[in-house]
Amino acid sequence: MIAAAEVRARRPAGSRRGLLAQALERAAKCEFDAQEPATGWSLPQALSHCAQSIEFSMVGFPRLRGRIFQNVLGRAIKRRFLRRGVMLHNRAASIPGAPPIAPNVTKGEALARLRRAIADFEAYDGPCAPHVTYGPTSKAEYEALHAMHLVDHLTAFDRHTAS
């Protein structure tokens, strides 16, 4: 599991490497097949949604919130997540303007997409696209935010497997 303290630590970006790999390892071990009640998404759909977010951080999100929203509320939300090292967000919200996630995607397909997205992100050396909500975001911030995003979605399934 990714420790919140690791994400919160104020270290150079290079020392944060591995957060996405840790989150991916956790995703690969998740065996829950039912749908998450808050979203109605299956685990493969949630993994595909997280991959989609990583992909958009490199190529651009289809639709952005207004600059005032990003500069005021979005920036504050981003700072809070990064400071706390934990993301609690509306897991039922799809990415505005993004193609819908296929309902019949398999776990293998979703994990393959997520692995590709993470590998592409780690190799990417261009400018990161502004986040749909947070606005301008550095690669180091994106890495931590993507890892927390994935963990937040996985946590929804963890709760159900524990009962």
TIRO-2110 file (N, C-alpha, C; in Angstrom, 1 decimal):
// TIRO-2110
0.8, -1.2, 0.0, N, 1, A
0.0, 0.0, 0.0, CA, 1, A
0.9, 1.2, 0.0, C, 1, A
0.4, 2.3, -0.6, N, 2, A
1.2, 3.5, -0.7, CA, 2, A
1.0, 4.2, 0.6, C, 2, A
2.0, 4.6, 1.3, N, 3, A
1.9, 5.3, 2.6, CA, 3, A
1.7, 6.8, 2.3, C, 3, A
0.8, 7.4, 3.0, N, 4, A
0.5, 8.8, 2.8, CA, 4, A
1.7, 9.6, 3.1, C, 4, A
2.5, 9.2, 4.1, N, 5, A
3.7, 10.0, 4.4, CA, 5, A
4.7, 10.1, 3.2, C, 5, A
4.7, 9.0, 2.4, N, 6, A
5.6, 9.0, 1.2, CA, 6, A
5.2, 10.1, 0.2, C, 6, A
3.9, 10.2, 0.0, N, 7, A
3.4, 11.2, -0.9, CA, 7, A
3.6, 12.6, -0.3, C, 7, A
3.4, 12.8, 1.0, N, 8, A
3.5, 14.1, 1.6, CA, 8, A
4.9, 14.6, 1.7, C, 8, A
5.9, 13.7, 1.8, N, 9, A
7.3, 14.0, 2.0, CA, 9, A
7.7, 15.1, 0.9, C, 9, A
8.4, 16.1, 1.4, N, 10, A
8.9, 17.2, 0.5, CA, 10, A
10.3, 16.8, 0.0, C, 10, A
10.3, 15.9, -0.9, N, 11, A
11.6, 15.5, -1.5, CA, 11, A
11.6, 15.9, -3.0, C, 11, A
12.8, 15.9, -3.5, N, 12, A
12.9, 16.2, -5.0, CA, 12, A
12.1, 15.2, -5.8, C, 12, A
11.6, 15.6, -6.9, N, 13, A
10.7, 14.8, -7.8, CA, 13, A
11.3, 13.4, -8.0, C, 13, A
12.6, 13.3, -8.2, N, 14, A
13.2, 12.0, -8.6, CA, 14, A
13.0, 11.0, -7.5, C, 14, A
12.9, 11.4, -6.2, N, 15, A
12.8, 10.5, -5.1, CA, 15, A
11.4, 10.0, -4.9, C, 15, A
10.5, 10.6, -5.6, N, 16, A
9.1, 10.1, -5.5, CA, 16, A
8.8, 9.0, -6.5, C, 16, A
9.7, 8.7, -7.4, N, 17, A
9.5, 7.7, -8.4, CA, 17, A
9.0, 6.4, -7.7, C, 17, A
8.2, 5.8, -8.4, N, 18, A
7.7, 4.5, -7.8, CA, 18, A
6.3, 4.5, -7.2, C, 18, A
5.8, 5.7, -7.0, N, 19, A
4.4, 5.8, -6.4, CA, 19, A
3.4, 5.1, -7.4, C, 19, A
3.5, 5.4, -8.6, N, 20, A
2.6, 4.8, -9.6, CA, 20, A
2.8, 3.3, -9.7, C, 20, A
4.0, 2.9, -9.6, N, 21, A
4.3, 1.4, -9.7, CA, 21, A
3.7, 0.7, -8.5, C, 21, A
3.8, 1.3, -7.3, N, 22, A
3.2, 0.8, -6.1, CA, 22, A
1.7, 0.7, -6.2, C, 22, A
1.1, 1.7, -6.8, N, 23, A
-0.4, 1.7, -6.9, CA, 23, A
-0.8, 0.6, -8.0, C, 23, A
0.0, 0.5, -9.0, N, 24, A
-0.3, -0.5, -10.1, CA, 24, A
-0.2, -1.9, -9.5, C, 24, A
0.8, -2.1, -8.6, N, 25, A
1.0, -3.4, -8.0, CA, 25, A
-0.2, -3.8, -7.1, C, 25, A
-0.7, -2.8, -6.4, N, 26, A
-1.9, -3.0, -5.6, CA, 26, A
-3.1, -3.3, -6.5, C, 26, A
-3.3, -2.6, -7.6, N, 27, A
-4.4, -2.8, -8.5, CA, 27, A
-4.3, -4.2, -9.1, C, 27, A
-3.1, -4.7, -9.4, N, 28, A
-3.0, -6.0, -10.0, CA, 28, A
-3.4, -7.1, -9.0, C, 28, A
-3.3, -6.8, -7.7, N, 29, A
-3.6, -7.8, -6.7, CA, 29, A
-5.1, -7.8, -6.3, C, 29, A
-5.8, -6.7, -6.7, N, 30, A
-7.2, -6.6, -6.3, CA, 30, A
-8.0, -7.6, -7.0, C, 30, A
-8.8, -8.4, -6.3, N, 31, A
-9.6, -9.5, -6.9, CA, 31, A
-11.1, -9.3, -6.9, C, 31, A
-11.5, -8.1, -6.5, N, 32, A
-13.0, -7.9, -6.3, CA, 32, A
-13.6, -7.7, -7.7, C, 32, A
-14.7, -8.4, -8.0, N, 33, A
-15.3, -8.4, -9.3, CA, 33, A
-16.6, -7.6, -9.3, C, 33, A
-17.2, -7.3, -8.2, N, 34, A
-18.5, -6.6, -8.2, CA, 34, A
-18.3, -5.2, -8.5, C, 34, A
-19.5, -4.5, -8.6, N, 35, A
-19.4, -3.0, -8.9, CA, 35, A
-19.3, -2.2, -7.7, C, 35, A
-18.6, -1.1, -7.8, N, 36, A
-18.5, -0.2, -6.7, CA, 36, A
-19.8, 0.6, -6.6, C, 36, A
-20.5, 0.5, -5.4, N, 37, A
-21.9, 1.1, -5.4, CA, 37, A
-22.0, 2.6, -5.7, C, 37, A
-21.0, 3.4, -5.3, N, 38, A
-21.1, 4.8, -5.5, CA, 38, A
-21.0, 5.2, -7.0, C, 38, A
-20.3, 4.4, -7.8, N, 39, A
-20.2, 4.7, -9.2, CA, 39, A
-20.9, 3.8, -10.1, C, 39, A
-21.2, 2.5, -9.7, N, 40, A
-21.7, 1.5, -10.6, CA, 40, A
-20.7, 1.0, -11.5, C, 40, A
-19.4, 1.3, -11.3, N, 41, A
-18.3, 0.8, -12.2, CA, 41, A
-17.8, -0.5, -11.6, C, 41, A
-17.4, -1.3, -12.5, N, 42, A
-16.7, -2.5, -12.1, CA, 42, A
-15.2, -2.1, -11.8, C, 42, A
-14.5, -3.0, -11.2, N, 43, A
-13.0, -2.8, -11.0, CA, 43, A
-12.3, -2.5, -12.3, C, 43, A
-12.5, -3.3, -13.4, N, 44, A
-11.9, -2.9, -14.7, CA, 44, A
-12.2, -1.6, -15.2, C, 44, A
-13.5, -1.1, -15.0, N, 45, A
-13.9, 0.2, -15.5, CA, 45, A
-13.2, 1.3, -14.6, C, 45, A
-13.0, 1.1, -13.3, N, 46, A
-12.3, 2.0, -12.5, CA, 46, A
-10.9, 2.1, -12.9, C, 46, A
-10.2, 1.0, -13.2, N, 47, A
-8.8, 1.0, -13.6, CA, 47, A
-8.7, 1.7, -14.9, C, 47, A
-9.6, 1.5, -15.8, N, 48, A
-9.6, 2.2, -17.2, CA, 48, A
-9.8, 3.7, -17.0, C, 48, A
-10.6, 4.1, -16.1, N, 49, A
-10.8, 5.5, -15.8, CA, 49, A
-9.5, 6.1, -15.3, C, 49, A
-8.8, 5.4, -14.4, N, 50, A
-7.5, 5.9, -13.9, CA, 50, A
-6.5, 6.0, -15.0, C, 50, A
-6.5, 5.0, -15.9, N, 51, A
-5.6, 5.0, -17.0, CA, 51, A
-5.9, 6.2, -17.9, C, 51, A
-7.2, 6.5, -18.2, N, 52, A
-7.6, 7.6, -19.0, CA, 52, A
-7.1, 8.9, -18.4, C, 52, A
-7.2, 9.1, -17.1, N, 53, A
-6.7, 10.3, -16.5, CA, 53, A
-5.2, 10.5, -16.7, C, 53, A
-4.4, 9.4, -16.6, N, 54, A
-3.0, 9.5, -16.8, CA, 54, A
-2.7, 9.8, -18.3, C, 54, A
-3.4, 9.2, -19.2, N, 55, A
-3.2, 9.5, -20.6, CA, 55, A
-3.5, 11.0, -20.9, C, 55, A
-4.6, 11.5, -20.3, N, 56, A
-5.0, 12.9, -20.6, CA, 56, A
-4.0, 13.9, -20.0, C, 56, A
-3.2, 13.5, -18.9, N, 57, A
-2.3, 14.4, -18.3, CA, 57, A
-1.1, 14.7, -19.3, C, 57, A
-1.0, 13.8, -20.3, N, 58, A
0.1, 14.0, -21.3, CA, 58, A
-0.5, 14.7, -22.6, C, 58, A
-1.7, 14.3, -23.0, N, 59, A
-2.2, 14.8, -24.3, CA, 59, A
-3.2, 15.9, -24.2, C, 59, A
-3.7, 16.1, -23.0, N, 60, A
-4.7, 17.2, -22.7, CA, 60, A
-6.1, 16.6, -22.4, C, 60, A
-6.7, 17.2, -21.5, N, 61, A
-8.1, 16.8, -21.1, CA, 61, A
-9.1, 17.3, -22.1, C, 61, A
-10.1, 16.6, -22.5, N, 62, A
-11.1, 17.0, -23.5, CA, 62, A
-11.8, 18.3, -23.1, C, 62, A
-12.0, 18.5, -21.8, N, 63, A
-12.7, 19.7, -21.4, CA, 63, A
-12.1, 20.2, -20.1, C, 63, A
-11.8, 21.4, -19.9, N, 64, A
-11.3, 22.0, -18.7, CA, 64, A
-12.3, 22.8, -18.0, C, 64, A
-12.2, 22.8, -16.6, N, 65, A
-13.0, 23.8, -15.9, CA, 65, A
-12.5, 25.2, -16.1, C, 65, A
-13.3, 26.2, -15.8, N, 66, A
-12.9, 27.5, -16.0, CA, 66, A
-11.6, 27.9, -15.2, C, 66, A
-10.9, 28.9, -15.7, N, 67, A
-9.6, 29.3, -15.1, CA, 67, A
-9.8, 29.8, -13.7, C, 67, A
-10.9, 30.5, -13.4, N, 68, A
-11.2, 31.0, -12.1, CA, 68, A
-11.4, 29.8, -11.1, C, 68, A
-12.1, 28.8, -11.6, N, 69, A
-12.3, 27.6, -10.8, CA, 69, A
-11.0, 27.0, -10.5, C, 69, A
-10.2, 26.7, -11.6, N, 70, A
-8.9, 26.1, -11.4, CA, 70, A
-8.0, 26.9, -10.5, C, 70, A
-7.9, 28.2, -10.7, N, 71, A
-7.0, 29.0, -9.9, CA, 71, A
-7.4, 29.2, -8.4, C, 71, A
-8.6, 29.0, -8.1, N, 72, A
-9.1, 29.2, -6.7, CA, 72, A
-9.3, 27.9, -6.1, C, 72, A
-10.4, 27.3, -6.5, N, 73, A
-10.8, 26.0, -5.8, CA, 73, A
-9.9, 24.8, -6.2, C, 73, A
-9.6, 24.7, -7.5, N, 74, A
-8.8, 23.6, -8.0, CA, 74, A
-7.4, 23.6, -7.4, C, 74, A
-6.8, 24.7, -7.4, N, 75, A
-5.4, 24.8, -6.8, CA, 75, A
-5.5, 24.4, -5.3, C, 75, A
-6.5, 24.9, -4.6, N, 76, A
-6.6, 24.6, -3.1, CA, 76, A
-6.8, 23.1, -2.9, C, 76, A
-7.6, 22.4, -3.8, N, 77, A
-7.9, 21.0, -3.6, CA, 77, A
-6.6, 20.2, -3.9, C, 77, A
-5.9, 20.6, -5.0, N, 78, A
-4.6, 19.9, -5.3, CA, 78, A
-3.6, 20.0, -4.2, C, 78, A
-3.5, 21.2, -3.6, N, 79, A
-2.5, 21.4, -2.5, CA, 79, A
-2.9, 20.5, -1.3, C, 79, A
-4.2, 20.5, -1.0, N, 80, A
-4.7, 19.7, 0.1, CA, 80, A
-4.4, 18.2, -0.1, C, 80, A
-4.7, 17.7, -1.3, N, 81, A
-4.4, 16.3, -1.5, CA, 81, A
-2.9, 16.0, -1.4, C, 81, A
-2.1, 16.9, -2.0, N, 82, A
-0.6, 16.7, -1.9, CA, 82, A
-0.1, 16.8, -0.5, C, 82, A
-0.6, 17.7, 0.2, N, 83, A
-0.2, 17.9, 1.6, CA, 83, A
-0.5, 16.7, 2.5, C, 83, A
-1.7, 16.2, 2.3, N, 84, A
-2.2, 15.1, 3.1, CA, 84, A
-1.7, 13.7, 2.6, C, 84, A
-1.5, 13.7, 1.3, N, 85, A
-1.0, 12.4, 0.8, CA, 85, A
-2.2, 11.4, 0.5, C, 85, A
-3.4, 11.9, 0.6, N, 86, A
-4.6, 11.1, 0.4, CA, 86, A
-5.6, 11.8, -0.4, C, 86, A
-6.2, 11.2, -1.4, N, 87, A
-7.2, 11.8, -2.2, CA, 87, A
-8.6, 11.1, -1.8, C, 87, A
-9.5, 11.9, -1.5, N, 88, A
-10.9, 11.5, -1.3, CA, 88, A
-11.7, 12.4, -2.3, C, 88, A
-12.2, 11.8, -3.4, N, 89, A
-12.9, 12.5, -4.4, CA, 89, A
-14.2, 11.8, -4.8, C, 89, A
-14.9, 12.5, -5.6, N, 90, A
-16.2, 11.9, -6.1, CA, 90, A
-15.9, 10.8, -7.1, C, 90, A
-15.9, 9.6, -6.7, N, 91, A
-15.5, 8.5, -7.5, CA, 91, A
-16.6, 8.2, -8.6, C, 91, A
-17.7, 8.8, -8.5, N, 92, A
-18.8, 8.6, -9.5, CA, 92, A
-18.6, 9.6, -10.7, C, 92, A
-17.7, 10.5, -10.5, N, 93, A
-17.5, 11.5, -11.6, CA, 93, A
-16.6, 11.0, -12.7, C, 93, A
-17.1, 11.0, -13.9, N, 94, A
-16.2, 10.6, -15.0, CA, 94, A
-15.5, 11.9, -15.5, C, 94, A
-14.5, 11.7, -16.3, N, 95, A
-13.7, 12.9, -16.8, CA, 95, A
-14.6, 13.6, -17.8, C, 95, A
-14.8, 14.9, -17.5, N, 96, A
-15.7, 15.7, -18.5, CA, 96, A
-15.2, 15.6, -19.9, C, 96, A
-16.1, 15.3, -20.8, N, 97, A
-15.8, 15.2, -22.2, CA, 97, A
-15.1, 13.9, -22.7, C, 97, A
-14.7, 13.1, -21.7, N, 98, A
-14.0, 11.8, -22.1, CA, 98, A
-15.0, 10.8, -22.6, C, 98, A
-14.5, 9.9, -23.5, N, 99, A
-15.3, 8.8, -24.0, CA, 99, A
-15.7, 8.0, -22.8, C, 99, A
-16.9, 7.4, -22.8, N, 100, A
-17.3, 6.6, -21.7, CA, 100, A
-16.5, 5.3, -21.6, C, 100, A
-16.3, 4.8, -20.5, N, 101, A
-15.6, 3.5, -20.3, CA, 101, A
-16.5, 2.4, -20.7, C, 101, A
-16.0, 1.5, -21.5, N, 102, A
-16.7, 0.3, -21.9, CA, 102, A
-17.2, -0.5, -20.7, C, 102, A
-18.4, -0.9, -20.7, N, 103, A
-18.9, -1.7, -19.5, CA, 103, A
-18.4, -3.1, -19.5, C, 103, A
-17.9, -3.6, -20.7, N, 104, A
-17.5, -5.0, -20.8, CA, 104, A
-16.0, -5.2, -20.8, C, 104, A
-15.2, -4.1, -20.4, N, 105, A
-13.8, -4.2, -20.4, CA, 105, A
-13.4, -5.2, -19.3, C, 105, A
-12.4, -6.1, -19.6, N, 106, A
-11.9, -7.1, -18.7, CA, 106, A
-10.8, -6.5, -17.8, C, 106, A
-10.6, -7.2, -16.7, N, 107, A
-9.5, -6.8, -15.8, CA, 107, A
-8.2, -6.8, -16.5, C, 107, A
-7.9, -7.8, -17.3, N, 108, A
-6.7, -7.9, -18.1, CA, 108, A
-6.5, -6.8, -19.0, C, 108, A
-7.5, -6.4, -19.7, N, 109, A
-7.5, -5.3, -20.7, CA, 109, A
-7.2, -4.0, -19.9, C, 109, A
-7.9, -3.8, -18.8, N, 110, A
-7.8, -2.6, -18.0, CA, 110, A
-6.4, -2.5, -17.4, C, 110, A
-5.9, -3.6, -16.9, N, 111, A
-4.5, -3.5, -16.3, CA, 111, A
-3.5, -3.3, -17.4, C, 111, A
-3.7, -3.8, -18.6, N, 112, A
-2.8, -3.6, -19.7, CA, 112, A
-2.8, -2.1, -20.1, C, 112, A
-4.0, -1.5, -20.1, N, 113, A
-4.1, -0.1, -20.4, CA, 113, A
-3.4, 0.8, -19.4, C, 113, A
-3.7, 0.4, -18.1, N, 114, A
-3.1, 1.1, -17.0, CA, 114, A
-1.5, 1.0, -17.0, C, 114, A
-1.0, -0.2, -17.3, N, 115, A
0.4, -0.4, -17.3, CA, 115, A
1.0, 0.5, -18.5, C, 115, A
0.4, 0.5, -19.6, N, 116, A
0.8, 1.3, -20.8, CA, 116, A
0.8, 2.8, -20.4, C, 116, A
-0.3, 3.2, -19.8, N, 117, A
-0.4, 4.6, -19.4, CA, 117, A
0.7, 5.1, -18.5, C, 117, A
1.0, 4.2, -17.5, N, 118, A
2.0, 4.5, -16.5, CA, 118, A
3.4, 4.5, -17.1, C, 118, A
3.7, 3.5, -18.0, N, 119, A
5.0, 3.5, -18.7, CA, 119, A
5.1, 4.7, -19.6, C, 119, A
4.1, 5.1, -20.3, N, 120, A
4.1, 6.2, -21.2, CA, 120, A
4.4, 7.5, -20.3, C, 120, A
3.7, 7.6, -19.2, N, 121, A
3.8, 8.8, -18.3, CA, 121, A
5.3, 8.9, -17.8, C, 121, A
5.8, 7.7, -17.3, N, 122, A
7.1, 7.7, -16.8, CA, 122, A
8.2, 8.1, -17.8, C, 122, A
8.0, 7.7, -19.1, N, 123, A
8.9, 8.0, -20.1, CA, 123, A
8.7, 9.4, -20.7, C, 123, A
7.6, 10.0, -20.4, N, 124, A
7.2, 11.3, -21.0, CA, 124, A
8.1, 12.4, -20.5, C, 124, A
8.6, 13.2, -21.4, N, 125, A
9.4, 14.3, -21.0, CA, 125, A
8.9, 15.7, -21.5, C, 125, A
7.8, 15.7, -22.1, N, 126, A
7.2, 16.9, -22.6, CA, 126, A
6.4, 17.6, -21.5, C, 126, A
5.8, 18.8, -21.8, N, 127, A
5.1, 19.5, -20.8, CA, 127, A
3.8, 18.8, -20.5, C, 127, A
3.4, 18.8, -19.2, N, 128, A
2.2, 18.1, -18.8, CA, 128, A
1.0, 19.1, -19.1, C, 128, A
-0.1, 18.5, -19.5, N, 129, A
-1.3, 19.2, -19.8, CA, 129, A
-1.9, 19.7, -18.5, C, 129, A
-2.6, 20.9, -18.6, N, 130, A
-3.3, 21.3, -17.4, CA, 130, A
-4.3, 20.3, -17.0, C, 130, A
-4.5, 20.1, -15.7, N, 131, A
-5.5, 19.1, -15.2, CA, 131, A
-6.9, 19.8, -15.3, C, 131, A
-7.9, 18.9, -15.6, N, 132, A
-9.2, 19.4, -15.8, CA, 132, A
-9.7, 20.3, -14.6, C, 132, A
-9.3, 19.9, -13.4, N, 133, A
-9.8, 20.7, -12.2, CA, 133, A
-8.7, 21.5, -11.6, C, 133, A
-7.5, 21.0, -11.5, N, 134, A
-6.4, 21.6, -10.8, CA, 134, A
-5.6, 22.7, -11.6, C, 134, A
-5.8, 22.6, -12.9, N, 135, A
-5.0, 23.6, -13.8, CA, 135, A
-3.6, 23.1, -13.9, C, 135, A
-2.7, 24.0, -14.1, N, 136, A
-1.3, 23.7, -14.3, CA, 136, A
-0.8, 22.7, -13.2, C, 136, A
-0.2, 21.6, -13.6, N, 137, A
0.3, 20.6, -12.7, CA, 137, A
1.6, 20.1, -13.2, C, 137, A
2.6, 20.0, -12.3, N, 138, A
3.9, 19.5, -12.7, CA, 138, A
3.9, 17.9, -12.8, C, 138, A
4.9, 17.4, -13.4, N, 139, A
5.0, 15.9, -13.5, CA, 139, A
5.0, 15.2, -12.2, C, 139, A
5.8, 15.8, -11.3, N, 140, A
5.9, 15.2, -9.9, CA, 140, A
4.6, 15.3, -9.2, C, 140, A
3.9, 16.4, -9.3, N, 141, A
2.6, 16.5, -8.7, CA, 141, A
1.6, 15.5, -9.4, C, 141, A
1.7, 15.4, -10.7, N, 142, A
0.8, 14.4, -11.4, CA, 142, A
1.1, 13.0, -10.9, C, 142, A
2.3, 12.7, -10.8, N, 143, A
2.7, 11.3, -10.3, CA, 143, A
2.0, 11.0, -9.0, C, 143, A
2.2, 11.9, -8.1, N, 144, A
1.5, 11.7, -6.7, CA, 144, A
0.0, 11.7, -6.8, C, 144, A
-0.6, 12.6, -7.6, N, 145, A
-2.0, 12.7, -7.8, CA, 145, A
-2.6, 11.5, -8.5, C, 145, A
-1.9, 11.0, -9.5, N, 146, A
-2.4, 9.8, -10.2, CA, 146, A
-2.3, 8.6, -9.3, C, 146, A
-1.3, 8.4, -8.5, N, 147, A
-1.2, 7.3, -7.5, CA, 147, A
-2.3, 7.4, -6.5, C, 147, A
-2.5, 8.6, -6.0, N, 148, A
-3.6, 8.7, -5.0, CA, 148, A
-5.0, 8.5, -5.6, C, 148, A
-5.2, 8.9, -6.9, N, 149, A
-6.4, 8.7, -7.6, CA, 149, A
-6.7, 7.2, -7.7, C, 149, A
-5.7, 6.5, -8.1, N, 150, A
-5.9, 5.0, -8.3, CA, 150, A
-6.2, 4.4, -7.0, C, 150, A
-5.4, 4.8, -5.9, N, 151, A
-5.6, 4.2, -4.6, CA, 151, A
-7.0, 4.5, -4.1, C, 151, A
-7.5, 5.7, -4.3, N, 152, A
-8.9, 6.1, -3.9, CA, 152, A
-9.9, 5.2, -4.5, C, 152, A
-9.8, 4.9, -5.8, N, 153, A
-10.7, 4.0, -6.5, CA, 153, A
-10.6, 2.6, -6.0, C, 153, A
-9.3, 2.1, -5.7, N, 154, A
-9.2, 0.8, -5.2, CA, 154, A
-9.7, 0.6, -3.8, C, 154, A
-9.6, 1.7, -3.0, N, 155, A
-10.2, 1.6, -1.7, CA, 155, A
-11.7, 1.4, -1.6, C, 155, A
-12.4, 1.8, -2.6, N, 156, A
-13.8, 1.5, -2.7, CA, 156, A
-14.1, 0.1, -2.8, C, 156, A
-13.2, -0.7, -3.5, N, 157, A
-13.4, -2.1, -3.6, CA, 157, A
-12.8, -2.8, -2.4, C, 157, A
-11.8, -2.3, -1.8, N, 158, A
-11.2, -2.9, -0.6, CA, 158, A
-12.2, -3.0, 0.5, C, 158, A
-13.0, -1.9, 0.7, N, 159, A
-14.1, -1.9, 1.7, CA, 159, A
-15.0, -3.1, 1.6, C, 159, A
-15.3, -3.4, 0.4, N, 160, A
-16.3, -4.5, 0.2, CA, 160, A
-15.7, -5.9, 0.3, C, 160, A
-14.4, -6.0, 0.1, N, 161, A
-13.8, -7.3, 0.2, CA, 161, A
-13.5, -7.6, 1.7, C, 161, A
-13.4, -6.5, 2.5, N, 162, A
-13.2, -6.7, 3.9, CA, 162, A
-14.4, -7.2, 4.7, C, 162, A
-15.6, -6.9, 4.1, N, 163, A
-16.8, -7.3, 4.9, CA, 163, A
-17.2, -8.7, 4.6, C, 163, A
END
